[in-house]
């Protein structure tokens, strides 16, 4: 009986810990519905986050540039207009880090 309860408690802990692991960047991506146009690895309407990370790899100004593009919205490179992300600067910076660390 004790073993069954211990196993059940372990499963519950793992199941409930999943959403808690997501940080502010992931939370903002979900709130802003970024997955309508972007995914981690596949191009949809917008480029995959992995593609963006590869494009900006090794560029010192990458985080600042992406932050400004998300904060201000508008034309982004050769792509269509990107919507303005309404959130705190800290949350937008967290989202930028999620994008830039995508593999």
C-alpha positions as CSV (number, residue, x, y, z in Angstrom):
1,X,0.0,0.0,0.0
2,X,2.8,2.4,0.9
3,X,4.6,1.6,-2.3
4,X,1.5,2.3,-4.3
5,X,1.0,5.7,-2.7
6,X,4.7,6.5,-3.2
7,X,4.5,5.7,-6.9
8,X,1.3,7.7,-7.3
9,X,2.9,10.6,-5.5
10,X,6.0,10.4,-7.8
11,X,3.8,10.4,-10.9
12,X,1.8,13.3,-9.7
13,X,4.9,15.3,-8.9
14,X,6.3,14.7,-12.4
15,X,3.0,15.4,-14.1
16,X,2.5,18.7,-12.2
17,X,6.1,19.8,-12.6
18,X,6.0,19.9,-16.4
19,X,4.1,23.2,-16.6
20,X,6.1,24.7,-13.8
21,X,9.3,24.2,-15.8
22,X,8.2,26.6,-18.5
23,X,9.6,30.0,-17.9
24,X,8.4,33.5,-18.8
25,X,9.6,33.2,-22.4
26,X,7.6,30.1,-23.0
27,X,4.6,31.5,-21.2
28,X,4.7,34.7,-23.3
29,X,4.9,32.6,-26.5
30,X,1.8,30.7,-25.5
31,X,-0.1,33.8,-24.4
32,X,0.8,35.7,-27.7
33,X,0.1,32.5,-29.7
34,X,3.5,32.6,-31.4
35,X,2.9,29.0,-32.6
36,X,0.3,30.3,-35.1
37,X,3.3,31.4,-37.3
38,X,6.3,29.8,-35.7
39,X,7.4,26.4,-34.3
40,X,10.7,25.2,-32.9
41,X,11.9,23.4,-36.0
42,X,9.4,23.8,-38.9
43,X,8.7,26.8,-41.0
44,X,5.0,27.8,-41.0
45,X,3.9,31.3,-41.9
46,X,7.0,32.6,-40.2
47,X,10.5,31.1,-39.9
48,X,11.2,28.3,-37.3
49,X,12.9,29.5,-34.1
50,X,15.8,27.1,-35.0
51,X,16.2,29.0,-38.3
52,X,16.2,32.3,-36.5
53,X,18.7,31.1,-33.9
54,X,21.0,29.9,-36.7
55,X,20.7,33.2,-38.6
56,X,21.8,35.2,-35.6
57,X,24.3,32.7,-34.2
58,X,27.5,34.5,-33.2
59,X,26.1,38.0,-33.7
60,X,26.6,40.2,-30.6
61,X,23.6,42.4,-31.4
62,X,21.1,39.5,-32.0
63,X,19.2,39.7,-28.7
64,X,18.9,43.5,-29.0
65,X,17.7,43.4,-32.6
66,X,15.1,40.7,-31.9
67,X,13.9,42.5,-28.8
68,X,13.3,45.6,-30.7
69,X,11.5,43.8,-33.5
70,X,9.2,42.1,-31.0
71,X,8.7,45.2,-28.9
72,X,7.9,47.5,-31.8
73,X,6.3,45.2,-34.3
74,X,6.3,46.1,-38.0
75,X,8.4,45.0,-40.9
76,X,11.0,42.4,-40.0
77,X,13.6,41.8,-42.8
78,X,12.1,40.4,-46.0
79,X,9.2,38.8,-44.1
80,X,5.7,40.1,-43.5
81,X,5.0,42.5,-40.7
82,X,5.4,41.1,-37.2
83,X,2.8,42.0,-34.6
84,X,3.8,44.0,-31.6
85,X,4.3,41.9,-28.5
86,X,2.7,43.6,-25.5
87,X,4.6,42.4,-22.4
88,X,7.2,43.6,-19.9
89,X,10.7,44.1,-21.3
90,X,11.9,41.2,-19.1
91,X,9.3,38.8,-20.5
92,X,10.2,39.8,-24.1
93,X,13.9,39.3,-23.4
94,X,13.1,35.9,-22.0
95,X,11.2,35.0,-25.2
96,X,14.2,36.2,-27.3
97,X,16.4,33.9,-25.3
98,X,14.0,31.0,-26.0
99,X,14.2,31.7,-29.7
100,X,18.0,32.2,-29.8
101,X,18.7,29.0,-27.9
102,X,16.4,26.9,-30.1
103,X,18.1,23.9,-31.7
